[in-house]
Amino acid sequence: GIGGIVQEWQLYVADWHIDLSAIQQRITLWYGTEDKMAPYHRGRYYKKHLPGATLLEIENEAHFSLIRTHLKEILLELRTTKKDK
């Protein structure tokens, strides 16, 4: 059935009651300008509310193409972030 999908979407739009401003960890947000599943304006919201966030808006990339095209950069960023701890 579609029960799992309905539950996921209910969680997706619900308020999670998380104080994003309390998260101090350095975070890099990767958003493609053509992503319909996680639109880049959501990244702008997180950038505004997460003190340690850096937002990368990648032109002409969508949800999966961004990862496929920029995997090496993403992994290098994760490796660098881990070393900064």
C-alpha positions as CSV (number, residue, x, y, z in Angstrom):
1,G,0.0,0.0,0.0
2,I,0.9,3.6,0.2
3,G,0.9,3.9,4.0
4,G,4.7,4.3,4.2
5,I,4.7,7.0,1.6
6,V,1.9,8.9,3.4
7,Q,3.7,8.6,6.7
8,E,7.0,9.8,5.2
9,W,5.3,12.9,3.7
10,Q,3.6,13.6,7.0
11,L,7.0,13.6,8.7
12,Y,8.4,15.7,5.9
13,V,6.0,18.6,6.4
14,A,5.7,18.4,10.2
15,D,7.6,20.7,12.6
16,W,10.4,18.6,14.2
17,H,10.8,21.1,17.1
18,I,14.6,21.3,16.5
19,D,16.4,24.5,17.4
20,L,18.7,24.7,14.4
21,S,20.5,27.7,15.9
22,A,21.8,25.4,18.6
23,I,23.7,23.2,16.1
24,Q,27.2,24.7,16.0
25,Q,28.9,22.0,13.9
26,R,30.3,23.1,10.5
27,I,28.0,21.9,7.8
28,T,28.2,22.2,4.0
29,L,24.8,22.2,2.3
30,W,24.9,21.0,-1.3
31,Y,21.8,21.9,-3.4
32,G,21.2,21.7,-7.1
33,T,19.3,24.5,-8.7
34,E,17.2,22.0,-10.7
35,D,16.4,19.7,-7.7
36,K,12.7,19.2,-7.4
37,M,12.9,16.7,-4.4
38,A,15.0,19.0,-2.2
39,P,14.8,22.5,-3.8
40,Y,17.6,24.9,-3.2
41,H,15.4,27.4,-1.4
42,R,15.3,24.9,1.4
43,G,19.1,25.1,1.5
44,R,18.8,28.9,1.9
45,Y,16.5,28.3,4.8
46,Y,19.0,26.0,6.5
47,K,21.9,28.4,5.8
48,K,20.0,31.1,7.5
49,H,19.2,29.0,10.6
50,L,22.4,26.9,11.0
51,P,25.2,29.1,12.3
52,G,28.0,26.9,10.9
53,A,26.5,26.3,7.5
54,T,28.0,26.9,4.1
55,L,25.6,26.7,1.2
56,L,26.7,25.5,-2.2
57,E,24.1,26.0,-4.9
58,I,25.2,24.1,-7.9
59,E,23.8,25.3,-11.2
60,N,21.9,22.9,-13.5
61,E,22.1,20.0,-11.1
62,A,19.2,17.9,-9.8
63,H,18.8,15.6,-6.9
64,F,20.8,12.6,-8.2
65,S,22.9,14.3,-10.8
66,L,24.5,16.6,-8.2
67,I,25.8,13.6,-6.3
68,R,26.9,11.8,-9.5
69,T,28.7,14.8,-10.9
70,H,30.2,16.1,-7.7
71,L,30.9,13.0,-5.7
72,K,34.6,13.5,-5.5
73,E,34.2,17.1,-4.2
74,I,31.5,16.0,-1.7
75,L,33.7,13.2,-0.4
76,L,36.7,15.5,-0.1
77,E,34.6,18.0,1.8
78,L,33.4,15.3,4.2
79,R,37.0,14.2,4.7
80,T,38.1,17.8,5.4
81,T,35.2,18.4,7.8
82,K,36.1,15.2,9.7
83,K,39.7,16.4,10.1
84,D,38.5,19.7,11.5
85,K,36.9,18.0,14.5
